[in-house]
C-alpha cells in the first residue's frame, strides 16, 4: 500500500540525495521536496575529484539534473544539526517532514597536530589541493588506500617529490588485504613509500612520525579514511552503528525514514552481512530502492558492490564482498595485467579484483550476481575467460 507522504526532506545534496529526488519524481510523487546541502555548490559527482579534477583535466563535476524542473526547494549551504520527531533542525531553522531521506555521506578523518593538512572530499578540497601540487613541491601523502594512491598519482604527474606513509604492511592492505596490496607496491616507482610507518602529528613544515623522524613537506595530505556523517543524529531515536542502520529496503529504525549513500549501513541478503559501501555505484543505484520504500512499495536493495580506481597508469576494478570468500586465487602474474578472485567454500565467487582486465570484472560481477560455481583449476589460467570457468 502506498503511504500518504506530503513533504519529503532530503538531507544531503550529493549524488545519493539528488538521485533520490529524481527517483521520487520518477515514481509519481507529487508532494513537496526540500533538498538540504551543506556545501554551497549544486550536486556533483565525487569520484572525478581524485581523478580528472585533481589532474587538471576538468574543473567541475556537476550532476546533470534540473532541480527547478523537478520542483525541488534546494537549500545549499545549510547543515542539519539535529533530528526531532517529525522535524530536522538546521542552521537556518526547522524543517517539518513526513518523509525523510538521510544522505549526509561521510567526513574525512584528519591527522593529529596543528600543522596544515589537506583532505580530499569536496570540490573545494580538490581545487585547493590541485593548486598546491606544483613542480618540485615536497608532498607527503598519509595513507596508501584508494584516495592516497590517486593523490600520489596526481602529485607525481605534477612533478612533485612524493612520499607516501602507510601504517599497514602494503598499499591497499586495509581495503583488500596485504597479499594483494603487496602486488601494487611496485607501482610506486619514483615515490618514497614508507610501509609500517605511523604519523605522530602534522607540524608546520612537515610530518613527525612515531619514533621521531621528521619528514619535510610543503603539502601534507591525509588519506586515512572517512567516517559516516551522522553526528547530527546522535540524540535522535535512530539506530546508529557505523552509519545509519537500515534493512534490505533501506528503511531506518525511525518510521518514514530511509538512508542512502556513504552513511547507510544496509543489510545484504546476498552476503548475509551488513555493508556500508563508500562508492559511486551505491550512491547511483540505491536511491531507486530508497524512494520506493519511502512511498510504501516493496523493493529490495541487494547489489554486487562495485568500485574502480585509476592509479599509476592502471585501471583497478573491484566487485563483490571479499570477506565472504575463503580462498584467494590469481589470474596472471603481478608484472602485467592480472586479477585476484575470492571463492567461497562451495566455489561460488565472492569477489574479484581486476588490474587492467575489465573483462574479468564485468564477467565476474555477473557470476557473483548469479551465484554460479566455478572450476578453480580453469580459473587460474588467465587465458580462459571467467565465464568459461562456470560449472
Secondary structure by P-SEA (a helix, b strand, c coil): ccccccbbbbccccaaaaaaaaaaaaaccccbbbbbbcccccccccccccccccccccccccccccccccccccccccccccccccbbbcccbbbbbcbbbbcbbbbbbbbccccbbbbcccaaaaaaaaaacccccbbbbccccaaaaaaaaaaaaaccbbbbbbcccccccccccaaaaaaacccccccccccccccccccccccccccbbbbbbcbbbbcccccccccccccccccccccccccccccccccccccccccccccccccccccccccccccccaaaaaaaaaaccccccccccccccccccbbbbbccccccccbbbbcccccccbbbbbbcccccccbbbbcccaaaaaaaaaaaaaccccccccccccccccccccc
